[in-house]
Amino acid sequence: MDEFGINQENPYDCAFCGEENSVFVDGSGARVQQFTEDCTVCCRPNLLKLTIERDDSVNIDVEREYDA
């Protein structure tokens, strides 16, 4: 897990090809958010789990949505 900030773009590495992507973390949403983002390079789906901590740091967990 990497720590980043809310209300800004945060980088993460694709779980399939390893290329860097980014996701905007909206601090007005839930403290735990889970959704799928397609990689901008290989187009495979990454399952992202964002956790906004009490100090507003952001943890990003990235997994493959499926094994390919």
Secondary structure by P-SEA (a helix, b strand, c coil): cccccccbbbbbcccccbbbbbbbbccccccbbbbbbcccccccccbbbbbbccccbbbbbbbbcccc
